[in-house]
Amino acid sequence: MKVKISYSVDIEEIPEKVHCILEEVKKELTHLSGRIPAVVSTNLHGEQYVELRQEIDQVRKKLFIADSKLEDSLLILDDWKRVTLALEVERTTLINEPKEAEKNVENSE
């Protein structure tokens, strides 16, 4: 059974964390590509069949894990983008508020 693990990091760390996840996935996919049998014997009886089947199943399971990590990366990046945009809007609003207040004071005089 698989379970998700989550933890908190500073927003500035997100790009580096995602980079690390993607590098890990890249290495795993490179390794897995070498585990896919290049040639399948037409004589798949007994032990050959069992070994080939087990190898294919192991690759599929590892691909599922890689896919999960890629999906997590997308979700993390989407959340990071949403938060950074919200922070930028908030910062811009705070910078512009004093100017608007000054205009209102000037107009009321």
Secondary structure, DSSP 8 states (H G I E B T S, - for coil): ----------GGGHHHHHHHHHHHHHHHHHHHHHHS-S---S---THHHHHHHHHHHHHHHHHHHHHHHHHHHHHHHHHHHHHHHHHHHHHHHHHHHHHHHHHHHHHH-
